[in-house]
């Protein structure tokens, strides 16, 4: 997919979102929608999700992140424009902070 049709967004998901399968939910959802990027837990209890794809797919991805998996309780999703990072452009991974 040509880069000119793809944009990047960073999402910070707050709530009861760690230990409930949220990162795996984000990966499955991204794969279904054709969104690339990653999800990782942050020390402060949030999940950081980075997405690359067409604007319409990222809007749908955001709506799914707002819902989360059944065991999660999403309180807020903060969305920011992000730089398009080619190393995450082909797949969706679960990253680990290393703490």
Order of alpha helices (4+ residues) and beta strands (2+ residues): beta-alpha-beta-beta-alpha-beta-beta
